[in-house]
Amino acid sequence: MDLNLAKTIHSIFKKKGLSLSVAESCTGGLICHYLTAVPGASSFLQAGVVVYSAESKTNILGIPRKIFSAHGMVSEETARLMAKKVRTLTKTDVAVSTTGNLGPGVLEDKPKGLVFVAVSSKKGTVTRKLQLKGTRGRAKEKAVLSALGFLAEVVSNG
């Protein structure tokens, strides 16, 4: 497990005095695992939720079901709302979210390896689309590293 990006996140958030929350679907808590593998995460990481099903995305985060019927759970819109909703719910400065299809097959007519990452702050919400290759485990790790890199990029430039 490469913790360099997690260490970078720690440094950025501590230096800027920001708080973070995480909403994960396809990464299943691995973002929080990476962040908490480095000592000191409690100084900025407030909460992390795994909302794997449509029901949990609706019941915990309050994402309207019409979003899933219109765009799918694997969509930019869902990732965007996951990040916004968890940031609002936890009252953090920044939130990151992931949703995607890591396989083994097609889900909602979306190809294996398609992942959306969103970062939300008071300045707005930005997304990134990923198309990952490899085994389910390798794609999951790539999704986490991409999400952490995107988070670092957005917060550093914001």
N, C-alpha and C positions, 0 to 999 in steps of 0.2 A: 504494500500500500504506500503510494507516494504522497507524503503529507506536505510537500512544498507549497501547494496552493492553499491548503488549510492554514498553514503558518502565515502566508501572505494575507489571507482574510483576517486572521487574528490581528496582525499588525495594523492593517488599514482601519479596522473597526475600533481598535483601542486608541489609535492615534487621533481619529476623527470623533471619538466619543459617541459612536452610533450603536443602536441596538438592532438586532436581527431576528427575524422569524422565518420558518421554512415550512412549505407545504409540498409534500412529495407524493407522487403516485407511482410511476414506473420505477423510481429509484428506491422505493420501499424503506426509507429511513437512512440510506447510505450517506446522504449529504450530512445529516446530523452526526452519523458515526465518524465521518472524516473530521468534522469540526471539533467534536468532543474527544478525539484521539490525541489532540494537542492540548496540554494543560492550559487552563485559563479561559476556556470558552464561556464560562459562566459570567465573565465580565461584559459580554455583549450578546450572547445567544439567549434569547428569552424563551422561545418555544419552537417545537417542531411537531408537525402532524403528518401522519401517513393517511391519505384519503384515497384509497385504492378503488373503491366502488363509486358508482354514480350516487348511491344513497348517502355515502359518507361525505361526498363532495357537497351534496345538498344539505344534509342534516347538520354537519359540523361547520362548513364554510358558508352555507347559504347561497350556493350557486343555483340559479333557477334551472329546472329540468329542460326548459325550452332551449337553453344553450346547447345541451347535449343533442337534442333532436335536430337542431338547426346546423350545428357545426361538428358534433361528436365530442367524446371525452378526450380524444387525441386531436387537439386543435390549438391554434394560437389563442383563440378566444377563451378556451377553458384555462390554459396556462396563465393568461393575463388576469382572469378573474380569481384564480386560486391565489396568486401573489397579492392582489389588491385586498381580497377578503381576509387572508391570514394576517396581513399587516394591520388592517383595521381592527380585527378581533383581538390581537395581542398588543395593539398600540405601540408597535415598533417603528423605528425610523425607516427600515428597509426590510423587504421580504424577497425571497427567491422561491420559485416553484418549478416543478417538473411534471410533465405528463407525456406519455408516449406508448408506443408498442415495441416491446423488446422481444416479441416472438413467443412461440415458435412460428406462428402463421400470421395471416392477414387479420386485422381487427378493424371493424368499421370501414372496410375497404381501404384501410391505411396500411402501407407496407411495413414489414418488419424493419425495425431500426429507426423509424420516424419518431423523433422526440421534439417537444417544444419546451423551452425554458423561458421563464419570465422573471424580471426583476422590477419590483415596485418600490417607489419612494414618494415622498411628498412632491417631488418634481415631475412625477409621471411614471408610466409603466412601459418598459421596453421588452421585446421578445426576440428570441433567436430560434430558428428552425435547424434541427440537426438530422442528418441521415447517416446512421451509424452502421458499421459492418462488424461481423464477427459473431461469436457465440453470445448467448443471452447474458452470461456473466461479464464478458468483456465489454459488451455494449453498455451494460449498466454502469460499469466503472468509467467508461468513456463519457457517458451522460453526466455522471457526477463531476468528473474533472472539467468537462465543458461548462457545466453550470457554475462551478466555483470560479473558473476563469472569467466567465461572463460577469458574474457578480463583482469580482475584483476590478474588472475593466470599468463597469458602470459606476461603481462607488468611487474609484480613483479619479474618474473624469468628471464626477458630479460634485 
